[in-house]
C-alpha cells in the first residue's frame, strides 16, 4: 500500500515539475521573441533621435484637444551641454546612474517600502535608462505590459550604449515643457541661452522640473518646484560639483529665478510633491524606432565620442 501511495505521489510531483518546466520554456521563448522584436538602440551610438514616441504622443494629444502643437527640439552633443545640467539631472533623477546596469535595486526596495506604508504610489524608482526607454519608444501609457517592455528596452540600451552616450541621448529627448524637448530647447525656452551656457542655478531649476515639466512655472515657481530646485543645488554643493563660494552666488541667482519665498518649516508636504504630469495620457502611436537626426555640422569629429566616464565636469 505504502509503495503505491509513494508512486502516486512521485507521479504527481513529476507532472508538476514537467508543467513548471514547460511554463519556464514558454516564458523564456516569449522573452526571446519580445527581445528580438523590440527596437535596436545601437544606431543611437552614432546619431541623436529627431523624434520620439513621447513627442508623437504629445502631438496626438494636442490633435485630440484641437489645439496647436509646435515641437521645440534641437539635438546637440554632450560637449555642448553644460556639465552643471548633466550633473544636476543625474543627482536629481538617478544618483546611482553610473553604478548600475539599468535598474537601481536598492531604490526599488526603498520605493516599494514607502509605497506600502503609504498605501498608494508616492515614489517611483525608474532609472534614467528606464525613463529613456519610455521616452524613445513607449510613451506614458501605464500598463504592466509597457513596464515589461520598458525593462527589456532598458537592458538593450545598457548593452548597446556607454553611460555617457545614454546621458547624452536622455538630455536631448527628455520633456521640459509643453512642446519642449531636450536641453538645448529647454535652455532657450526658459532662460534664453544655449544649453552650453546654463549656470548652476539654471541647471538646478531645469533638473527640478523633470517629474512634472508641463506643470512647471518660474517667477513665481510652485512650492514643489522651488523645494526641489533648492535641494538639487544643495546636492551640487554636497558632491563638490560646485564650491562654497559658487554655491552662495548660485543660491542667490536661484532665488531670483524661482521668484518664490522660501517654504515655511511647517509647509504641507503634499503641497511640495510634484503634481501628476499625465492624468489621462493618450497611448503613443505604434511605429518604428526614432529616426536619427543628422549630426550637428559644427561638432568637431571625435569631440563627443562616448566613453564610460562620469559626467562631463568630472572627466
C-alpha positions as CSV (number, residue, x, y, z in Angstrom):
1,X,0.0,0.0,0.0
2,X,2.7,2.5,1.0
3,X,4.6,1.7,-2.2
4,X,1.5,2.5,-4.3
5,X,1.0,5.8,-2.4
6,X,4.6,6.7,-2.9
7,X,4.4,6.0,-6.6
8,X,1.3,8.1,-6.9
9,X,2.9,11.0,-5.1
10,X,6.0,10.6,-7.2
11,X,3.9,10.8,-10.3
12,X,2.1,13.9,-9.2
13,X,5.5,15.6,-8.4
14,X,6.8,14.6,-11.8
15,X,3.8,16.0,-13.6
16,X,4.1,19.2,-11.6
17,X,7.8,19.6,-12.4
18,X,7.1,18.9,-16.0
19,X,4.4,21.6,-16.1
20,X,6.7,24.1,-14.4
21,X,9.4,23.2,-16.9
22,X,7.0,23.7,-19.8
23,X,5.9,27.1,-18.4
24,X,9.5,28.1,-18.0
25,X,10.3,27.2,-21.6
26,X,7.3,29.1,-22.8
27,X,8.2,32.1,-20.8
28,X,11.8,32.0,-22.0
29,X,10.6,31.7,-25.6
30,X,8.2,34.7,-25.1
31,X,11.1,36.8,-23.7
32,X,13.3,35.8,-26.6
33,X,10.6,36.8,-29.1
34,X,10.0,40.1,-27.3
35,X,13.7,40.8,-27.2
36,X,14.1,40.2,-30.9
37,X,11.1,42.3,-31.9
38,X,11.9,45.3,-29.8
39,X,13.8,48.2,-31.4
40,X,17.6,48.0,-31.7
41,X,19.2,51.0,-29.9
42,X,22.7,50.6,-31.5
43,X,22.0,53.4,-34.0
44,X,21.8,55.9,-31.2
45,X,25.6,55.5,-30.6
46,X,26.1,57.5,-33.8
47,X,23.2,59.8,-34.1
48,X,20.7,61.5,-31.8
49,X,17.0,61.0,-32.4
50,X,14.9,63.7,-34.2
51,X,11.6,62.5,-32.7
52,X,10.4,60.1,-30.0
53,X,7.3,58.2,-29.0
54,X,6.6,60.8,-26.4
55,X,6.9,63.6,-28.9
56,X,4.4,61.9,-31.1
57,X,2.1,61.1,-28.2
58,X,2.0,64.8,-27.2
59,X,1.3,65.7,-30.9
60,X,-1.6,63.2,-30.8
61,X,-2.9,64.6,-27.5
62,X,-2.9,68.1,-29.0
63,X,-4.7,66.9,-32.1
64,X,-7.4,65.3,-30.0
65,X,-7.9,68.5,-28.0
66,X,-7.9,70.6,-31.2
67,X,-5.0,72.8,-30.1
68,X,-1.9,73.8,-32.0
69,X,1.3,72.0,-31.1
70,X,4.8,73.1,-32.1
71,X,7.8,70.9,-31.2
72,X,10.9,72.6,-30.0
73,X,13.8,70.1,-30.2
74,X,17.4,70.8,-31.2
75,X,19.7,67.8,-30.8
76,X,23.2,68.7,-29.6
77,X,26.1,66.6,-28.5
78,X,27.1,66.2,-24.8
79,X,30.0,68.6,-25.1
80,X,27.6,71.4,-26.0
81,X,25.5,70.9,-22.8
82,X,26.6,72.5,-19.5
83,X,28.3,70.0,-17.2
84,X,26.2,71.5,-14.4
85,X,23.0,70.4,-16.1
86,X,24.2,66.8,-16.7
87,X,25.3,66.6,-13.0
88,X,22.1,68.2,-11.7
89,X,19.9,65.8,-13.7
90,X,21.8,62.7,-12.5
91,X,21.8,63.8,-8.9
92,X,18.1,64.6,-9.0
93,X,16.8,61.7,-11.1
94,X,19.2,58.8,-10.7
95,X,22.2,59.3,-8.4
96,X,23.4,55.7,-9.0
97,X,23.3,56.1,-12.7
98,X,27.0,55.5,-13.3
99,X,27.0,52.4,-11.0
100,X,24.0,50.3,-12.1
101,X,23.2,48.3,-15.2
102,X,19.8,49.8,-15.9
103,X,18.0,49.1,-12.6
104,X,18.6,50.5,-9.1
105,X,17.5,47.6,-6.9
106,X,18.1,49.5,-3.7
107,X,15.9,52.3,-4.9
108,X,13.3,49.8,-6.0
109,X,13.2,48.3,-2.5
110,X,13.1,51.8,-0.9
111,X,10.2,52.9,-3.1
112,X,8.3,49.6,-2.5
113,X,8.5,50.0,1.2
114,X,7.5,53.7,1.1
115,X,4.6,53.0,-1.2
116,X,3.5,50.1,1.0
117,X,3.5,52.3,4.1
118,X,1.5,55.0,2.3
119,X,-1.0,52.5,0.8
120,X,-0.5,54.1,-2.7
121,X,2.2,55.0,-5.1
122,X,4.1,58.0,-3.8
123,X,7.6,57.3,-5.0
124,X,8.9,55.8,-8.2
125,X,12.2,54.1,-8.9
126,X,12.8,54.4,-12.6
127,X,16.4,55.0,-13.6
128,X,17.5,57.4,-16.3
129,X,17.8,54.3,-18.6
130,X,14.3,53.2,-18.0
131,X,13.0,56.8,-18.5
132,X,14.9,57.0,-21.7
133,X,13.4,53.7,-23.0
134,X,9.9,55.1,-22.2
135,X,10.5,58.4,-23.9
136,X,12.1,56.9,-27.0
137,X,9.7,54.1,-27.8
138,X,6.8,53.7,-25.4
139,X,5.2,57.0,-24.2
140,X,3.5,57.4,-20.9
141,X,0.8,54.6,-21.1
142,X,0.6,53.0,-17.6
143,X,0.2,49.2,-18.1
144,X,2.2,46.2,-16.9
145,X,2.9,45.3,-20.5
146,X,4.5,48.7,-21.0
147,X,6.6,48.3,-17.9
148,X,7.8,44.9,-19.1
149,X,8.8,46.3,-22.5
150,X,10.5,49.2,-20.7
151,X,12.6,46.8,-18.7
152,X,13.7,44.9,-21.8
153,X,14.5,48.1,-23.6
154,X,16.5,49.4,-20.7
155,X,18.6,46.2,-20.8
156,X,19.1,46.7,-24.6
157,X,20.1,50.3,-24.1
158,X,22.7,49.4,-21.4
159,X,24.1,46.7,-23.7
160,X,24.3,49.0,-26.7
161,X,25.5,52.4,-25.4
162,X,28.0,53.7,-23.0
163,X,26.8,55.6,-19.9
164,X,27.9,59.0,-21.4
165,X,26.0,58.2,-24.6
166,X,22.9,57.2,-22.6
167,X,23.1,60.5,-20.7
168,X,23.6,62.5,-24.0
169,X,20.6,60.9,-25.6
170,X,18.5,61.4,-22.4
171,X,19.3,65.0,-22.2
172,X,18.3,65.5,-25.8
173,X,14.9,63.9,-25.6
174,X,13.5,64.5,-22.1
175,X,10.5,66.7,-21.9
176,X,11.0,70.2,-20.4
177,X,7.6,71.9,-21.0
178,X,4.7,71.8,-23.5
179,X,6.3,71.0,-26.8
180,X,9.8,71.5,-25.3
181,X,12.2,68.5,-25.6
182,X,15.9,68.3,-24.9
183,X,18.4,70.5,-23.1
184,X,19.0,73.0,-26.0
185,X,15.3,73.8,-26.4
186,X,14.8,73.9,-22.7
187,X,17.7,76.4,-22.1
188,X,16.3,78.6,-24.8
189,X,12.7,78.3,-23.7
190,X,13.3,79.0,-20.0
191,X,16.4,81.2,-19.9
192,X,17.1,82.5,-23.4
193,X,20.6,80.9,-23.5
194,X,22.1,77.8,-25.1
195,X,22.5,74.6,-23.2
196,X,26.2,75.1,-23.0
197,X,25.7,78.5,-21.3
198,X,23.5,77.3,-18.4
199,X,24.6,78.3,-15.0
200,X,24.4,76.0,-11.9
201,X,21.3,77.8,-10.7
202,X,19.6,77.4,-14.1
203,X,20.6,73.8,-14.2
204,X,19.1,73.1,-10.8
205,X,15.8,74.7,-11.8
206,X,15.6,72.6,-15.0
207,X,16.5,69.4,-13.2
208,X,13.8,70.1,-10.6
209,X,11.2,70.3,-13.4
210,X,11.6,66.8,-14.7
211,X,9.0,65.0,-12.6
212,X,6.3,67.3,-14.0
213,X,7.7,69.5,-16.7
214,X,4.3,70.6,-18.1
215,X,3.3,71.8,-14.7
216,X,6.5,73.9,-14.2
217,X,6.5,77.7,-13.9
218,X,9.1,80.2,-12.8
219,X,8.8,83.6,-11.2
220,X,7.0,82.5,-9.2
221,X,7.7,78.8,-9.1
222,X,5.2,76.5,-7.4
223,X,6.2,75.2,-4.0
224,X,7.1,71.7,-5.2
225,X,9.5,73.1,-7.9
226,X,11.1,75.6,-5.6
227,X,11.8,73.0,-2.9
228,X,13.3,70.5,-5.5
229,X,15.4,73.2,-7.1
230,X,16.9,74.2,-3.8
231,X,17.6,70.6,-2.9
232,X,19.3,69.9,-6.3
233,X,21.6,73.0,-5.9
234,X,22.5,71.7,-2.4
235,X,23.4,68.3,-3.8
236,X,25.7,70.0,-6.3
237,X,27.5,71.6,-3.4
238,X,27.5,68.4,-1.2
239,X,29.0,66.4,-4.0
240,X,31.6,69.1,-4.7
241,X,30.4,69.8,-8.2
242,X,30.5,73.5,-7.2
243,X,32.5,75.1,-4.4
244,X,31.2,77.1,-1.4
245,X,31.6,80.5,-3.0
246,X,30.0,79.4,-6.2
247,X,27.1,77.9,-4.2
248,X,26.4,81.2,-2.4
249,X,26.3,83.1,-5.7
250,X,24.2,80.3,-7.3
251,X,21.7,80.2,-4.4
252,X,21.1,83.9,-4.8
253,X,20.6,83.5,-8.5
254,X,18.3,80.6,-8.0
255,X,16.0,82.6,-5.7
256,X,15.7,85.3,-8.4
257,X,14.8,82.6,-10.9
258,X,12.2,81.0,-8.6
259,X,10.7,84.3,-7.5
260,X,9.1,82.3,-4.7
261,X,9.7,82.8,-0.9
262,X,11.5,80.0,0.9
263,X,8.9,77.5,2.2
264,X,7.9,77.7,5.9
265,X,9.0,75.0,8.2
266,X,5.5,73.7,8.6
267,X,4.7,73.6,4.9
268,X,2.2,70.9,3.9
269,X,4.3,68.1,2.5
270,X,1.6,67.2,0.0
271,X,1.9,70.7,-1.5
272,X,5.6,70.2,-2.1
273,X,5.3,67.0,-4.2
274,X,5.2,67.4,-8.0
275,X,1.7,67.0,-9.5
276,X,0.8,64.2,-11.8
277,X,2.0,65.3,-15.3
278,X,0.0,62.7,-17.1
279,X,-3.5,62.4,-15.7
280,X,-5.1,61.0,-18.9
281,X,-2.3,60.1,-21.4
282,X,-3.0,59.1,-24.9
283,X,-1.2,55.9,-25.9
284,X,1.8,56.6,-28.0
285,X,1.2,55.6,-31.6
286,X,2.9,52.4,-32.6
287,X,5.7,52.8,-35.1
288,X,9.4,52.2,-36.0
289,X,12.2,53.3,-33.7
290,X,13.0,57.0,-33.6
291,X,14.6,58.3,-36.8
292,X,18.1,59.7,-36.3
293,X,18.9,63.3,-36.8
294,X,21.9,64.4,-38.8
295,X,24.8,65.2,-36.5
296,X,25.5,68.9,-36.0
297,X,27.9,70.2,-38.6
298,X,29.9,72.3,-36.1
299,X,30.8,69.4,-33.8
300,X,34.4,68.6,-34.0
301,X,34.8,64.9,-35.1
302,X,35.5,62.8,-32.1
303,X,34.7,65.7,-29.8
304,X,31.7,63.9,-28.3
305,X,33.0,60.3,-28.6
306,X,31.2,58.4,-25.9
307,X,33.1,56.8,-23.1
308,X,32.2,55.2,-19.7
309,X,33.5,58.2,-17.7
310,X,31.3,60.1,-15.2
311,X,29.5,63.4,-16.2
312,X,31.5,65.9,-18.3
313,X,32.9,68.0,-15.5
314,X,34.5,65.1,-13.7
315,X,36.5,63.8,-16.7
